[in-house]
Amino acid sequence: MKRPEYLSLCAGIVSCISCVLWSALPAAAQERGPYPYGICSHLLGTEFAGRDKAFAMMRTAGIGVVRCDFTWRGVEPKPGKWDFSRTDAIVASAKAAGSTVLPILDYDHPGYPRPDFDEGPWRRYVRAVVERYAADIPAFEVWNEQNLWGKWEKDPAKYAPVLKAAAEEIRAVAPGALVVIGGFGGAPLDYIEALYRLGCGPSFDAMNFHAYWTQPPECGLPGLIENLRALMARHGDGDKPIWMTETGAATAFRYADTDMGIDPFKTQSHSVDEATQASHLSRILLIAFESGLEVVMPYEMREPYPARFDREGHFGLCRDNFVPKPAWSAYAQFIAMRPAGSVQEKSRWPQGRDGLWCPQWTRPETFDDTCESPLQAREAGAVWAVPALGHRRLTFTSDRMRFFDHLGAELYPTRVEGNAYDVVIGESPVYFVGGFLAGTP
């Protein structure tokens, strides 16, 4: 296997399509919705100093949005004392890289009552952030994992006024901005149902959830999305977009059987090796967009600290020193194969039938099926199976196909005859470009 020459092509694609503010996209692209590929990063805190390098790496990979906290305490350290120096620098770095920010408006302030008790200070904070950045930021997320954190947030009746107040302030200042509901930890249907009953439906423009997968994502992700969409439809929100603003798996050190049986950070059941992290991320992305999600953001760009056993420090797609893990290559390869503006094809057979998954898509108008190189063709997709199927004869709509593994290396399946190729179908996706899969094995 060798590294494909399409990487130079991808650099041009990134500069033209993949790393621009979605508000600056052509009208046709804007109709498809926000920029789909982002990533989480703690830029306001420990990763602030490395922000320019982070944005440069994002640009190269085709990642156009960074999700980070613009915490209340972070911009108002003391009541009435505002400090936007760090958030200004983050937004400036994003603009310089042709990217944008999804800020999370979140967390209590020690100098004020809880926002569900007294909305006034919370409203002032939201308004101050939106007034400052509305020209550069097209969407704002209201809180984070409200169903999991402090005791008060776990009560939908306490989060509802926080969401409603924030939505009113955002829309008053920036009527065109998207209000993204705080990313739920999982998809807590009862909690979301309660929010709808409390009248929160009009207070957000995009549903939002988080999902982590140490087990094969095929087992639960499609059903989770289907159930969430069904709940939204029952409340008249069936057409609202769904975002997944955190996903992935940790790669913390796992205790060996010979260790003392003590696992203080519960890593045994919540971590995977780096190869599995990369494979799972590729499949999560493919399943998510096949299922109609509009935006997906892996958590997170960098590992914040090197503690071997703490899984919270090992979700990163890169190490703290910016050295990429395989998952970073997997994300960049997915974006190269399915660039922003791609349109998912209607499935020609049930996904997951006999363990086989094969989402396919049409790439943007900048690609041209009449070109000599299959890499510039608009037709592309991926195929994998759980469990692996091994060698299978696949028939495509073209005899000029090219194939790549999920990390970007080119593969060379034997062309048996005509449009048929002998492809090894494993648990990690094989990308194909130049035509669609016309026949299943």
Residue, then its C-alpha position, 0 to 999 in steps of 0.5 A: m500500500k502507498r499514500p495516495e496522490y489525491l492528498s494534493l487534490c484534497a488540499g485544493i478542495v479544503s481551500c475552496i470548500s471545506c474550511v470556510l465559514w458556513s455563513a460565507l458558503p455559496a447560496a446552494a451550499q447554505e441551503r444544505g445547512p451548516y458546515p458539517y465537520g467540527i471538533c471539540s477543543h478546550l481553547l478557553g482553558t489549557e489549550f489556549a496557547g496552542r490555538d493557532k496550531a490547532f486551527a492550522m491542523m484543522r484547516t489541513a484536515g478539512i475541519g471547519v468548526v471548533r466547539c468550545d466553552f465560552t463560559w460565563r465565568g470565563v468572560e465575566p470573572k467578577p460580577g460586572k467585570w468583563d474580559f473578552s481577551r481570550t474569546d476575542a483571540i479564539v475568534a480571531s484565530a478561527k477567522a484567520a484559518g477560515s474556520t468558525v466557532l460553536p461557542i457553548l454558553d454555559y455553567d453557573h457563576p459564583g457571583y450570581p444566583r443560579p440562572d433558573f432562579d434569577e434570569g437577569p444576570w444570565r440574560r446579560y451574559v448571553r446578550a454580551v457574548v452574542e452582541r460581541y460575536a454575532a457577526d462572526i459566529p452563526a450558531f450558539e449552543v445553550w449549556n452542555e450535558q444538562n441532563l448529567w451535571g449538577k443536581w438542578e440541571k437534571d430537572p428539565a423544569k430547571y433547564a427550561p427557563v435557562l434555554k428559553a431566556a438564552a433563545e430570546e436574547i440570541r434572537a433579539v440580537a442576532p435573528g439569523a443565528l441558530v440556537v442549538i440546544g445543549g448537547f444531551g449526554g446520550a439521548p434521554l427521551d424522557y428528559i427531552e419529552a419533558l422539555y417539549r411539554l414545558g414549551c421548549g420546542p420553539s426555543f431551539d433550532a437544532m437538536n443536539f446529543h452526545a454519544y460515545w462508543t466502546q462497543p461497535p456503533e452499529c449496535g446502537l447508534p442507528g436506533l438512537i437516532e431513529n428514536l430521537r427523530a420519532l420523538m421530535a416528529r411527535h412534537g412537530d419538530g420532525d424537520k429540525p436538524i439533529w447534531m451530535t457535538e460529542t462522540g468518540a472513545a477514550t484510549a486510556f491505559r487498560y489494567a492488565d489481569t495481573d494488576m491488583g484488580i483496582d481500576p480507580f478510573k473505570t477504564q476497563s469498560h470505557s476505553v479502547d485501543e487506538a486502532t479501535q478508536a479510529s475504526h469506530l470513529s469512521r463508522i460513527l461518522l458514516i452511520a451518522f450522516e447516513s442516518g440524516l445528521e447534519v453536524v458531527m463533532p468528535y470529542e476532542m482534538r487533543e488529549p488534555y493531560p497524560a495520566r495513563f489511567d484517566r479516560e477523561g484525558h484520552f479522548g483526543l484525536c491527537r496527543d497533547n503535543f499535537v502528534p496525531k493518533p490514528a483517529w485523526s487520520a481517520y477523520a481527515q480521510f472521511i472528510a476527503m472522501r465525503p467533503a462538505g456539500s456531499v449529498q447522501e444517496k438513498s440506500r439501495w438495500p437495508q444498512g446492516r443486512d447480513g452485517l454489511w454496511c454501504p452508505q453512498w453519496t454524491r460529492p459536490e458540484t466541484f467534482d466532475d464525473t467526466c474527468e479522467s481521474p476517478l478521484q474527481a468523480r462525484e460518486a463515492g461510498a464506503v463498505w464494511a461489515v460486522p463481523a468481517l466478511g473477508h473476500r467478496r466480489l463487488t460490482f460497481t457502476s464503473d470499471r475505473m474505481r479506486f479504493f482506500d482504507h479508513l486511514g488514507a492508504e490506497l488499496y488495490p483490489t483485483r478487478v475480476e471482470g468488467n465492473a467487478y472487483d474482489v474486495v476484502i470487507g473487514e470491520s474498518p471501512v473501505y472507501f471507494v470513489g468513481g462509481f456506486l456499488a451496484g451489487t452486494p455480495 
